[in-house]
Amino acid sequence: MTAVPLVEVHRGPVIESWHSGHAVVCDTTGGIVDAWGDPEAVILPRSSAKMLQALPLVSSGAARAAGLGSERLALACASHNGAPLHARLVGDWLAERGLTEDDLLCGPQPSRDKELRFSMIRDGEKPGRVLNNCSGKHTGFLTLTQHLKAGPDYVDPAHPVQMACREAFEEVTGETSPGFGIDGCSAPNFATTMTGMARAMAFFAGAAGRGDAQSRAAADLVEAMIAHPVLVAGEGRACTLLMQAAKEPVALKTGAEGYFIAILPARGLGVAVKIADGATRASECVIAALMVRLGVLDADHPDVARFLNPPIRNWDGLVTGEIRPVAGLVRQ
């Protein structure tokens, strides 16, 4: 099967454009509960895979040995805004490990916090590595590197940290990864199928109560994400706002190029979404639609509506159309 239309862009009475893609819902058996498009499409989950990349940090005992609390576990899974809160928490974590910003291999990035970004521009300050949206994940990599007594090039695919990440990734997706791409933060991003990613999210959803190290690690990470939605993303972001609006505990995580996942512990379900053209506006719309479909979100909640049916405005502020999920996606 090929990608199917999932989102429509309306202008007046005309459907002006479409976003096609794939979506899969799996249960804790790994079976497909529902699917759109091609469940076997091979994808790069990008930052939606951060909780998989954080599994070795916890399952190895490195997180416990370093005394990491839930805030730092949430940051290890985060694509944060680089707001002052995020920068301070990551900076404190680095300092406690005897590390500095220069040890991060994620590259510098401007803050996505408007006030901080503008103040840095006014003061002539350069973008920093702590402000990179992946700095929490990378500080987690460094913490695991210290635990393993490994070398500093922790983003090398042959490094023990990345080998552990690949092993964990393949274990919970239930698939041998066909390869990887180098992510925006320089770490390998392993490929899998849409079903593999949804299966992995269902593993996280059903992790609580299971006794093996990988399950305990997954449960800790899910609990941390749900407890700290502002650390997972930040002010105004879909991950944060939709988690806060949910009627039950849910972990949501965006990824670049139109990816999005959901972990639903109360239902034992995992969801994976990929928009074929990489549009974030479409992946946010689809994940909101599927959460409404599953009864996790109310469509009329203002923080849900802003992603489910965002208005299109012209330069004069007039509403000229809207983005909406295709018919039948919200309701069964």
C-alpha positions, 0 to 999 in steps of 0.5 A: 500500500502507498501513503493515503490522504490523512489531512486536508487543507481547505480554502473556502469551499475548495480542498486546496491541498492534501497531506498523505501519510501512514499511521499504525496503532498496535497493542501490547501483543504487537498486533495491529489494531488499526492502520492507514497507508502502508504499515510496512513502510520503512521510516526514520522515526527521528526524534520520536525515537528518543525514548528508545535511545534513552532505554540503555541509560536506564536499563544499564543502571547508569541512570540509577548510579548517577542519581537521575530523577524524573526531570532528567529522564524526561529531558533525555527523551525531549526535543525541548525549546532551549528555554531558560528552564531547559538550559538550566536543567541540562547545564546543572546535569552536565556540571554534576557529571563533571562535564561542560557544554563542549562535551556535547556533540549535538551542535549549537542551536538558537533557542526556540524561546522567543524572549531568550533568542531575542535577548541573545541577539541583542547581546551578541551571544552565539547559539549554544549546544545546551540550547540544542533541542537534543541536549538532554538526550546527549547529556544522557548519552554522556552519562551512559558513556561515563558508566561504560567507561567508553570514549568521548565520540559517543555519536559514532555508530560503532561506539558502545553507546550507539551499539546499545541504542541499536540493540534496544531499538531492535528489541522493542521494535521486534525488527532488525533495523535495515540501517540508519541516517545521521540525525540533525544532532549527529547521532545515528537514527535507526530505521524501522517499519511503521508497524515496528515503531507502533509496536515499540510504543505499545511495548512502552505502554504496557511496560509498567508491572513487567519485571525485566530491566528493559520494561522497568526502564521503559516504564520509568521513561514513560512516567517521566515524560507524563510527569514533565510535559513542559520538559519534553517540549515546551511552551506552545508545543503540541507535545506539551499542550496535548499531554496537558489536555489529555483525559488520561496519562499519555506520552506524546513525542514529535519527530522531524519530517512529519513524525509523531508517536503516542504511548497510551498506558491505560489502553496498552496502545502505541501509535506511530504517524508519518506524513509523507511530505514531512509537514509538521502541521499535518503530523500534529493534526493526525496525532490529535485526530487519533487521540480524539478517535481513541477518546484520550482528547476532547475535540473541543478543548482549545489546545486540541482544536488548535492542532486538530482544526487550525484556522488559516488566516491571511495577512489581514487576519481574516480566516480564509480556511482551515486544516482538518483531518480527512473524513472518518479519521476522528470517528470510527 
